[in-house]
Amino acid sequence: MLKGKHIVVGISGGIAAYKIPELIRILRKEGAEVKVTTTKNALEFVTELTLQTLSGNKVYSDVFAAINEHSTEHISLPDWADVMIVAPATADLIGKMAHGIADDALTTTFCAMCKPVVIAPAMNDKMYLNPATQEAMRKLSGQTNVTMLDCVAGELACGTTGKGRMQEVNVLAESIRYALTNKDLENKNVLITSGPTQEAIDPVRYLSNHSTGKQGNALALSCWRRGANITLIAGPVSALPSVPLFYGCKEQLDIIPVTSAAQMAEQTLEQFEHADIAILCAAVADFAPTETAQEKIKKQPGQTQMTLALKTTTDIAATLGKTKRTGQKLIGFALETCNEQSHALHKMESKQLDMIVLNSLQDQGAGFGCNTNKVTLFFNNGTKKDVPLQSKEDIADCIVDSINLL
């Protein structure tokens, strides 16, 4: 979603400045154009040549430099930009920005910026706790165009441990995506299930599937960027979505880890009461062993086969469909290998879904483990929408756009 976006990266003189070249690399890799402005102290931690090489543009570090492209660079940059991020933002810089002080390249650019701005503070824990710093952060967080991030706890450059670390660069990139996204789900509660389940056979083995949770993660981030409060119930996956910590705000992404279909059913049924939208993206087992052996099942001499008794698990979608209240939106997923459309339509009708997302394992580049997907959306009013092969992030945005139209 950053392709073609114009991003101003502002860097002040904190040790965390050494991480910002990696942020620039991430933004450029996603297709964004980047221009950098710095305080003079920032160039003590990262060189101007490095920043210019990675961004592909001259660095604006001196208001009165003769090499500036424009005589009023601090005005032309905000005019050019779609968004600005200030990282790291030191206590000194935060104090200046909060009180309208514009005495260098970075602060003059910020002062002229009416478009979205993300501020990522970084400082010593004692400086962070200083009442003047806290007041300045509160003041900035109240500006309508500012997304004020918080510091996180950890090991600091001075050798102590406390709250003052800048959030990691992948999280900063996510905060930029958040700042650029229309908040069409603001204050909505969205429940998402994701990943596989594991049904224990014995202490060593289990029944499962190939789901990685990538599409569920993408859906969670898409809804989060739009301002929703997310509850993500996730089966065993290797990666979970990570979102920034905002200053003075509760976390908007609550992750509930589960293992079995029974656990996922219990948590989903409990959380559904509070949801405005429920997206059932998880690949939940339809069957689980009738009994779980307490010890590892051993193969006996001469044994050539084994019979495993299975029982059906709770049908989460059908249960929610029966209890859905007026105004709640219930979206299901169907992964099929044959007669895809008829199976998906039957599932949508029988489980009283508002919409169902059909995946077919017959489509190359779609399904489990891929970074791309191809889906068909079916709606309970009888219409459908084919979504061509693209990244799972773009698929998620398309799905959420369609949910908003229900």
VEXBA-468655 format. One record per residue: residue in three letters; x, y, z of N, C-alpha, C, CB in turn. Coordinates in steps of 0.2 Angstrom, whole numbers, plus 5000, padded with zeros to 4 digits. Each point is the difference from the previous one (the first is absolute). Glycine has a CB too. Layout:
ALAXYZXYZXYZXYZ...
END
This chain:
MET500449945000499650065000500450065000499149945006LEU501650064995500450055000500350024993500349975011LYS499549994984500350014993499850074997499949884998GLY500550165000499950074998499950055005499549944990LYS500550045016499950055005500750045001499149935006HIS500850144996500550045002500150015007499850064989ILE500849925014500149995007500650045002499549895000VAL500450165005500550045003500349965006499550114995VAL501149875006500349975006500450065003500049884995GLY499850135011500350055004500449975006499250084997ILE501549935003500449975005500350055005500349914991SER499750085015500350045005500649965003498950065002GLY501549985003500649975002500049965006500450104996GLY499349845003500049945005500449944997498950055005ILE501349915000500449944997499549964996500750005010ALA498750004991499549964996500050024992499349985010ALA501150074989500050034993500349944995500150125004TYR500449844999500349954996499549954997501050025008LYS498449984995499549954997499750024994499949965012ILE500150114987499550034995500249984993499850095008PRO500949904990500149984993499649934999501150055001GLU498849915003499649944999499350024999500849935007LEU498950124996499350024999500050034993499850025012ILE500750024986499950024993500149954995500550105004ARG499949854997500049944996499349974999501349985003ILE498450015003499349965000499550044996500349955011LEU499750124990499650044996500150004993499950075010ARG500749944988500250004993499849934997501050085002LYS499149875001499949934998499249994998501049965007GLU498650084997499350004999499850044995499849975011GLY500650074986499950044994499850085002499649904995ALA500650125011499950075002500650044998499349965010GLU500650104989500550054999500250035007499650024987VAL501049995014500250025007500550064999499949895005LYS499950164999500550065001500150015008499650064989VAL501149955012500250015007500150075002500549884999THR499350135007500250065004500349995007499150074993THR501449965009500349985006500250075004500549894995THR499650105011500450055004500749994999499150005009LYS501350054993500749994999500349945004500150134997ASN499649875009500349945005499849934997499950085010ALA499649924986499949934998500549974995498850035001LEU501650024996500549984996500749985003499550084992GLU500449925015500649975004499949935001500150115006PHE499349864992499849935001499949974994499550035010VAL500450004985499949974993500250054995499049925004THR501450064991500350054995499550024995501149945002GLU499050124996499650034994500049964994500250115005LEU500449864993500149964994499649945001501150044999THR498949935006499549945001499350014999500849965008LEU499050094995499350024999499850024993500050045012GLN500550004985499950024993500049944995500550115003THR499949844998500149944996499349965001501350005001LEU498549995005499449955001499450044997500649945010SER499350124991499450044999500050014992499950055012GLY500749964985500050034993499950074999499649894997ASN500450155009499950075000500550035005498849994997LYS501350085001500450045005499750005007500450074990VAL500049945015499850005006499950085002500549895003TYR498950135000499950065002500250015008499150024991SER501550015010500250005007500250075002500549894999ASP499550164997500250075001499550054997501349965001VAL498450085003499550044997500350054995499449995011PHE501250034990500350054996500649974995499850085009ALA500249864990500549974996499950024992500149905008ALA500450114989500050034993499749944995500950095003ILE499249854999499949944996499249985000501249965001ASN498450075003499349995001499750004993500050045012GLU499549924986499750004994499550065000500149884999HIS499750145006499550065001500250055005499149934996SER500850135003500250055006499649995006500450084991THR499049895008499649995006499849925000499550124999GLU501149845002499949935000499549985005501249994997HIS498850045009499549985005499350014999500950035008ILE498950014986499450004998499949954994499950125003SER500649884993499949954994499949935002500750084993LEU499749905012499949935002499349985003501250015003PRO498550035001499349985002499650004994500250055011ASP499950004984499550004994500149944996500150125000TRP500549855000500249944996499749945004501050054995ALA499049955011499949935004499349985001501050035006ASP498949914995499449975002499949995007499949944989VAL500750055014500149985007500750025002499149915000MET501050105007500650015003500149965006500050124996ILE500649855005500249965006500650035003499549904996VAL500550125010500550025004500349955005499550124999ALA501149854999500249955004500849994999498949944998PRO501550065008499750015007499850075001500749905004ALA498850115001499950075002500250005007499050014993THR501650035008500350015007499550045004501249994995ALA499050015012499650045005500050084998500349915009ASP500350114988500250074998499550014994501250005005LEU498849964990499650014994499350005002500849954993ILE498950015011499349995002499850075003500149875002GLY500350155003499950075003499950054995500649965010LYS499950044985499950064995499449994996501250015000MET498749934998499449994995499350025004500749914994ALA499350075012499450015004499850085001500249895006HIS500450154994499950075002500150044994500449985011GLY499649994983500150044994500650034998498950025002ILE501749965001500650024999500349974993500250025013ALA500050034983500249984993500750034999498849984996ASP501749995006500750034999500549964996499850065011ASP500049894986500449964996499649964994500849985010ALA499649994986499649974994499549955002501050014994LEU499049955011499549955002499450045003500949915002THR499250135003499550035004499650054995500649995011THR499750044984499750054996499549964995501050085001THR499349864997499649964996499449975003501049974994PHE499150015013499449985004499550055001500749925006CYS499550144995499650065001499550014994500950055008ALA499449944986499650014994499649944998500950094997MET499149865006499749944998499349995003501149945000CYS498450064995499350005002499749934998499950124998LYS500549844999499849934998500249955006500250034988PRO499749915012500149955005500750005002499149934997VAL501150075010500649995003500049955005500350124998VAL500249845001500249945006500650035003499549904993ILE500450095014500650025004500249945004499650125001ALA501049864999500349945004500550025004499849934990PRO500050085017500550035005500549955002499250075004ALA501449954998500649965002500450045005500049934990MET500150045016500450045005500249965006499450114996ASN500949925009500249975006499349995004501250045000ASP498849915004499349995004499950065005500249884999LYS500350155003499950065005499750064996500949955008MET499450064986499850054996499249994998501250024996TYR498749925002499349984998499550015006500549914993LEU499750085013499650015006499950075002500349895004ASN500250164994500050075002499350034998501250014998PRO498550025007499350034999500050044994499850005012ALA500750044986500050044994499949964994500750095006THR499749864994500049954994499349974999501249985001GLN498550005004499349975000499550054998500449925009GLU499750144993499550054998500150024993500050055011ALA500649954986500150014993499749954996501050065003MET499149874999499749954997499350004999501049935003ARG498750085003499250015000499850054996500049965012LYS500350104988499850054995500149994993500450085009LEU500149884989500149984993499549954998501250025001SER498649935004499549954998499350034999500749925007GLY499250144996499450034999499950034993499950025012GLN500649994984499950034994499749954995501050075002THR498549964994499649954996500449974994499150075003ASN501549964995500449964995500649965002499650104993VAL500449905014500649965003499849935003500550115003THR499949844995500049945003500649995005499449954989MET500450065017500650005005500149935003499750125003LEU500949854995500249945003500250005007500349964988ASP499849995015500350005007500749974999498849995006CYS501650025000500649965000499849935003500750105002VAL499849854997499949935003500549995005499449964990ALA500549995015500549995005500649954997499150015009GLY501550004993500549954998500750035002499349974990GLU501250005007500750025001500150074997500449885001LEU499950175002500150074997500750014999499050045006ALA501250014990500750014998500450015006499650044989CYS500249995016500450025006500149945004499550115000GLY500349834998500149945004499549985005501250034999THR498350015002499549995005499449964996500350105008THR499249884996499449974997499450045002500649895000GLY499050134996499450045001499650024994500650045010LYS498950004991499650024995500350064996498949965006GLY501350034988500350064996500249984993500450045011ARG499649894988500249984993499550024995500649905005MET499750124989499550014994499849934998500650104996GLN498849905001499749944998500449974993498850035005GLU501149914994500449974995499850034993500249895007VAL500350104988499850044993499449974997501350024999ASN498649915001499549974997499350035003500749894997VAL499350125009499450035003499950074998500249935010LEU500450114989499950074998499750004993501050035007ALA499249924989499850004993499249995000501149954996GLU498750005009499349995001499650065002500349885003SER500050165001499750065003499950054994500549995011ILE500050014984499950054994499349974996501350035000ARG498749914999499449974997499450025004500649904995TYR499450105011499450015004499850084999500449915009ALA500150134991499950075000499750024993500950025008LEU499249944987499850014993499349974999501250014996THR498549955008499449974999499450035003500749905000ASN498850104996499450035002499749965005499850054989LYS499949985017499849975006499249984999500950065007ASP499049904988499349984999499749955005500250034988LEU500249945016499849955005500150035007500249914992GLU499950155009500250035006499549985006500550104994ASN499749885011499649985006499649934999500050125003LYS500149854991499749944999500449945003499550044989ASN500149915014500449945003500049954995499650035011VAL500949944987500149954994500349945003500150094991LEU499649855009500249945002500349964994499250005010ILE501449974990500349974995500349935002500250114994THR499649845003500349935002500549994994499049955007SER501650024995500549994995500449945002500150124998GLY500349854997500449955000499749935001500750085006PRO499749874995499749935001499849985007500849974990THR499049975011499949975007500449945000498950055002GLN501349935004500349935001499649965004501250064998GLU498749885000499549955004500549955002498950034994ALA501249975013500549955003499849934999500450085008ILE500049874989499949935000500349975007500050004987ASP500650025014500449985006500550065002499949874997PRO500550125008500450065002500550024994499949965012VAL500250004983500550024995499750024993500749925006ARG498750054992499750014994499350035000500649904996TYR499350134998499350045000499850004993500350075010LEU499049944989499750014993500050084999499349895001SER500950134993500050074999499950014992500750035010ASN499550034988500050024993500550054998498849985000HIS501250044994500650044998499950085000500349914992SER499250115012499950075001500650035003498849985000THR501450084998500550045003499850065003500749964991GLY498750065008499750065004500250074996500049935010LYS500350064984500250064997499450054998501049944995GLN498550025002499450044998499650035006499949934990GLY500150045015499750025007500450065002499549895003ASN501150114997500550055002499850074996500949915004ALA499150084990499950054995499350035001500749954992LEU498850015010499350035001500050045007499549904994ALA500950075011500150045006500350074999500149895006LEU500450114990500450064999499550054996501149945001SER498650044994499650044996499450035004500249934990CYS499550035015499550035004500350055005499349904999TRP501350085004500350045005500250074997500449905006ARG499850104988500250074997499450044999501049944994ARG498450035005499450044999499750025007499849944989GLY500550055016499850035007499649955004500050114995ALA500049835003499649955004500349975006499549974989ASN500250015016500349965005499949934998499750085009ILE500949884991500049944998500149955005500550044989THR499249905011500149945004500249954995499250035009LEU501449944991500249954995500149945004500650084993ILE499049875006500149935003500449964995498950015007ALA501749974995500549974995500249935003500450124997GLY499549844998500349935001500750005000499049954995PRO501449995005500750005000500350024994500049915008VAL500350154991500350034994500750025002498950044995SER501549975000500750025001500150085001500449904994ALA499150145004500150075000499350035001501050004993LEU499050055012499450045001500150074998499749925010PRO499750124989500150074998500250045006499149994992SER501350065007500350055005499850074998501049925002VAL498750115003499850074998500350055005498949964996PRO501250105002500350055005499650015006500550064990LEU499949965015499750025007499950085000500549905006PHE498950124994499850075000500150035007499249984990TYR501050095010500150035006499350015003501050064997GLY498949925010499450025003499449964998500450115002CYS499749834994499449974998500149925001499850094991LYS499649885010500049935001500249964994499150015009GLU501149934991500249974994499349984996501149955005GLN499050064988499449984996500049934997499950134998LEU500649845004500149934997500149955006500450044989ASP499149925012500049955006500149934997499350085008ILE501249894993500149934997499949955005500850054992ILE498849905007499849955004500349934997498950065005PRO501649914997500349944997499649945003501150054999VAL498749914996499749935001500349954997498950055002THR501049894999500349944997499549954997500950015008SER498549974995499649964998499350034997500549915008ALA499150054988499450034998499550015006500249934989ALA499950035016499550015006500250075003499949885002GLN500850144999500250065002499850064996500949945006MET499250054987499850054996499250015000501049984993ALA498649975008499350015000499850045007499849894993GLU500550095012499950035007500150075000500349895005GLN500350134992500250075000499650044995501149975003THR498750004991499750044995499350015002500749954991LEU498950005012499350015003500050055005499849884997GLU500750125007500050055006500150074997500549915008GLN500050104987500150074998499550034995501249975001PHE498449984996499650024995499450055002500249894995GLU499750115012499550045002500150075000499849915008HIS500950114992500250075000500250024993500449995012ALA499649974983500250024993499550034996500849905001ASP499450154995499650034995500049964993500150115006ILE500549864993500249964994500449945003500050104992ALA499849845005500449945001500349974994499349985011ILE501350014988500349974994500349945002500250114995LEU499549835002500249935002500549984995498949985006CYS501750044995500649984995500349945002500150124997ALA499949855009500449955002499849934997500150065011ALA500449904988499849934997499949955006500750034989VAL498749975013499949965006499849934998499650105006ALA500749854998499949934999499349985001501149985004ASP498649984991499349985000500049945005499850044989PHE500849925012500049945004500550015005499549934991ALA500450035015500650005005500049935002499950125003PRO500649855000500049935003499550005005501249984997THR498449965004499649995005500350005007499349934992GLU501350045008500450005006500750024998499249915006THR501150124999500750024999500449955005499850124997ALA500749845000500449965004500450045005500049914991GLN500150065015500450045005500849984999499049995008GLU501149964988500749984998500149994993500249955011LYS500450064986500149994993499849934998501050085001ILE498649924994499849944997500549974996498950044999LYS501349905003500649964997499749954995500750015011LYS499749984983499849954995500249935003500250094991GLN499449875009500149935002500349964995499050015007PRO501449944995500349954995499549974995500949985009GLY499350034985499549974995499450044998500449905004GLN499550164999499450044999500150044993499850015013THR499749994983500050034993499550055000500449904995GLN499250115009499550065000499750015007499749974988MET500050095012499750025006499350044999501250015005THR498449984999499350034999500050065006499449894995LEU500450175003500050055004499250035000501250034998ALA498549965008499350035001500050075000499749895006LEU499850144990500050085000499350025002500950014991LYS499050055012499450035001500050074997499849935011THR499650094987499950074997500150055006499249964991THR501150105006500150055005499450054999501349994999THR498750065005499550055000500050044994500150015012ASP499450004984499950044994500050075002499449914994ILE501150135006500050075003499650044996501149985004ALA499050024989499650044996499249995001501050004992ALA498849945008499349985001499750035006500249904993THR500250095013499850025006499950085001500649905004LEU499950134993500050085000499450024995501250015002GLY498749964993499450014995499450005004500649964990LYS499349995014499350005004500050055005500049884998THR500550155005500050055005500150074998500449915008LYS499850104986500150064997499450055001500849954992ARG499450115011499550055001500050054994500249995013THR499250054987499950054995500650055000498849985001GLY501550034993500650044999500649975000499350085006GLN500849864997500649975000500149974993499949975012LYS500850034986500249974993500449945001499950124995LEU499949835002500449935001500249984993499349975010ILE501450024990500349994993500449935001500150124997GLY499849844999500349935000500549994994499049965006PHE501449994995500549984994499849934998500950085005ALA499249904989500049934998500649994995498750005001LEU501649955001500649974996499849944997500950055007GLU499049954987499749944996500549974995498950055002THR501049894996500449964995499649984994500849965009CYS498550044992499649984994499350035001500749894998ASN498950124997499350035001500150065004499449894998GLU501150155001500150065005499450045001501250004996GLN498550034999499550055001499449975003500450054990SER499449895008499449975004500149995007499749954989HIS500950025013500149995007500150075004500649894996ALA499750165001500050065003499350035001501150024995LEU498549985000499350035001499649965005500150044988HIS500049895012499649965005500250025007499949914992LYS500850105009500350025006499750075003501049934997MET499050114998499750075002499350005002500850054992GLU498849915004499350005002499949965006499750014988SER500649935013499849965006500350035006500049904993LYS500550145007500350035006499850075001500949924999GLN498650104997499750075000500650065000499049955007LEU501550044989500550054999499850064996500849915001ASP499550145000499850064996500450004993499750075011MET500949904990500550004994500449945001500050124998ILE500349854997500449945000500650024995499149915004VAL501550074998500650014996500249934998500450115006LEU499649884987500249934998500750004997498849984997ASN501649975006500749994997499949934997500650065009SER499849934986500049944996500849985000498950024993LEU501249925009500749975000500249984992499949965012GLN499650054984500149994993500450064997499049924999ASP501050145004500350064997500750015002498950055001GLN501549954994500750015002500250065003500349934990GLY500150075015500250065004499550025005500550044990ALA499049925012499550015005500049955005499350064992GLY500449955014499949955005500650005005499549934991PHE500650015012500450005006500750024998499349915005GLY501050135000500750015000500350064995500149885003CYS499450134992500250054995500050075002499649924991ASN500850135006499950075002499550034996501250005003THR498549974992499550024995499449965001500850044992ASN498649995006499449965000499550024994500149995013LYS499549974986499450014995499449985003500849994990VAL498750055010499449985004499450024996500550015011THR498949974990499350024998499650015006500149934989LEU499650135011499650025006499249994998500950095003PHE498849885001499349984999499650045005500249894995PHE499350145004499650045004499349975001500650114997ASN499149905009499349975001499450034996500549975011ASN499750094985499550024996500049974993500050115007GLY500449844992500149974994500550024995498849985001THR501650085001500550024995500749975002499350114999LYS501149904997500749975001500550054997499649885000LYS501150115002500550044998500649964999499550105005ASP500849904989500649964999500650055001499549924992VAL501050065013500650045001500649964997499450055011PRO500949984985500649974996500649995005499650054989LEU500949915009500649985004500450075002500049884994GLN500150125012500450065002500249995007499450084993SER501049965010500349995007499449995005501050074997LYS499149895008499549995005499850065004500549895001GLU500050164999499850075003499550034996501250015005ASP498949994988499550034996499349975000501050044993ILE499149895007499449965001499650025006500549904994ALA499850115012499750015006499750074999500849945007ASP499550114990499750074999499349994996501250055001CYS498949914994499449994996499449975004500749984990ILE499549975014499549975004499650055005500749894999VAL499850155004499750045005499650064997501049975007ASP499250054987499650054996499349974999501150054994SER498949895004499349964998499650005007500649944990ILE499750045015499750005007499650065001500849925004ASN499650144995499750075001499450014996501150045003LEU498849924992499450024995499449955002500850034991LEU499349935014499549955002499450045003500849915001
END
